[in-house]
Amino acid sequence: MKELTPVDEIRKIREAHAARHDYDLNRIFKDIKAHEAQLRSEGWNVIQKKKEPNKS
């Protein structure tokens, strides 16, 4: 059997995660946020994406 590349492994994990939530983006997002909250409660530092300034 061919060994998976790191990119293929990540794609496989993402596909399985999406399938567990019936490919519902709202459910996937809520699960990710719940996991981040759990990590924070355990003392992990979860880095937030910086917001870009509004370009008016």
N, C-alpha and C positions, 0 to 999 in steps of 0.2 A: 504494500500500500504506500502511496506517495505521501511523504511528510508535508504537512500544511505549513505554508509561510505564515509569519506573524499577521499579515494583512488578512489572509484567509481565515485564520483562527478568530480574529476580531469580527469578521463578517459572519462567521458561524455563530458566535456568541450573540451578536446583535439580532440575527435572524431568530434564534431560539427565544430571546427576550421578547421580541415583537410577537412571535407566535403565542407565547404565554398570555399575552394581553389582547389576543385576537386582532392584532395590527391596528388597534385603536390608539391614536396618538395621544389623546387625553389621558388614557389609562397608563400608557408608557411614561408620559411626563410625570404623572402623580407618583408612580412607582419610583422613578429616579429621585424625585424630590423627597419622598419618604426615606429612601436609602441615605440620601445626603443628611437628612435630619438625624437619622440613627447614628451615622458616623460622627456628627458634631457632638451628640450626647455622649459618645464614647471618648471624646477628647481629640478627635481628628480635626485638622484644619482643612476645610473644604474651600477651595479658591473659587470665587465668583468671577464670571466674565466681566471685564470692565465695560461700562456703558460708553458708547461713542457720543460725543457732544452733538447736539442738534445742529443740523446744517440748514439754516433758514434762508 
